[in-house]
Amino acid sequence: MKKYIAYAKGQASPELDQDCIEYAASFYSALRTKAQNYDPAKVSVPITVRTLETMIRLSTAHAKLRLSKRVEPSDIDVAVSLLNTSIF
C-alpha cells in the first residue's frame, strides 16, 4: 500500500476539463440552495467559494488515486458525497 501511495503521489496532477468544471459548479449551486433551505443550526459550516475549491481538490485527489490523467464526473460525485456527509 505504501508503494502504491508513493507511486500515485509521484504522478502528474490530473487535468480538469471544462465539462467537469461546469458539472462541479452545478453541484456547488445545488449545495448552496440546499444549505439555505436547511436548518441553520444543523449545518456544520457555511457554503462558500472555498467549498467549490474543496470539491475540485477532492475530485482531483480521487482521480490521482485512480492513476487517471483526467478528472471525470464520477470523481466529482465522490467529492460531493464526502462534502454532503461532512456538512449535513
C-alpha positions as CSV (number, residue, x, y, z in Angstrom):
1,M,0.0,0.0,0.0
2,K,2.9,2.4,0.8
3,K,4.4,1.8,-2.6
4,Y,1.1,2.5,-4.4
5,I,0.6,5.7,-2.5
6,A,4.2,6.8,-3.2
7,Y,3.7,6.0,-6.9
8,A,0.4,7.9,-7.1
9,K,1.9,10.9,-5.4
10,G,4.7,10.9,-8.0
11,Q,2.3,11.1,-10.9
12,A,1.4,14.4,-12.6
13,S,-1.8,16.1,-11.4
14,P,-4.9,15.2,-13.4
15,E,-6.4,17.7,-15.8
16,L,-9.8,19.3,-15.1
17,D,-11.9,19.7,-18.3
18,Q,-14.4,22.5,-18.8
19,D,-17.2,20.0,-18.7
20,C,-16.1,18.8,-15.3
21,I,-15.8,22.4,-14.1
22,E,-19.4,23.1,-15.1
23,Y,-20.5,19.8,-13.5
24,A,-18.9,20.8,-10.2
25,A,-20.4,24.3,-10.4
26,S,-23.9,22.9,-10.8
27,F,-23.3,20.7,-7.7
28,Y,-22.0,23.7,-5.8
29,S,-25.1,25.7,-6.7
30,A,-27.3,22.8,-5.6
31,L,-25.4,22.5,-2.4
32,R,-25.8,26.3,-1.7
33,T,-29.5,26.0,-2.3
34,K,-29.8,23.0,0.0
35,A,-27.9,24.8,2.8
36,Q,-30.1,27.9,2.5
37,N,-33.2,25.8,2.9
38,Y,-31.8,23.6,5.6
39,D,-32.0,24.4,9.4
40,P,-29.0,26.7,10.1
41,A,-28.4,25.1,13.5
42,K,-27.8,21.7,11.8
43,V,-25.4,22.9,9.0
44,S,-21.8,22.5,10.4
45,V,-20.1,25.1,8.1
46,P,-21.3,27.8,5.7
47,I,-21.2,27.0,2.0
48,T,-18.7,29.5,0.4
49,V,-16.5,29.6,-2.7
50,R,-13.9,27.6,-0.7
51,T,-16.4,24.8,-0.7
52,L,-16.2,24.7,-4.5
53,E,-12.4,24.8,-4.3
54,T,-12.5,21.9,-1.8
55,M,-14.8,20.0,-4.2
56,I,-12.3,20.4,-7.0
57,R,-9.3,19.4,-4.8
58,L,-11.1,16.3,-3.6
59,S,-12.1,15.2,-7.1
60,T,-8.6,15.8,-8.4
61,A,-7.2,13.8,-5.5
62,H,-9.6,11.0,-6.2
63,A,-8.6,11.0,-9.9
64,K,-4.9,10.9,-8.9
65,L,-5.6,7.9,-6.6
66,R,-7.2,6.1,-9.6
67,L,-4.0,7.0,-11.5
68,S,-6.1,8.8,-14.1
69,K,-4.8,11.6,-16.3
70,R,-8.2,13.4,-16.3
71,V,-10.8,14.2,-13.7
72,E,-14.1,12.6,-14.5
73,P,-17.6,13.3,-13.3
74,S,-17.5,10.2,-11.1
75,D,-14.6,11.8,-9.2
76,I,-16.8,14.9,-8.6
77,D,-19.6,12.6,-7.4
78,V,-17.3,11.2,-4.8
79,A,-16.2,14.6,-3.7
80,V,-19.9,15.8,-3.4
81,S,-20.7,12.7,-1.4
82,L,-17.9,13.5,1.0
83,L,-19.0,17.1,1.4
84,N,-22.6,16.2,1.9
85,T,-21.6,13.8,4.6
86,S,-19.4,16.3,6.4
87,I,-21.6,19.3,6.1
88,F,-25.1,18.0,6.7
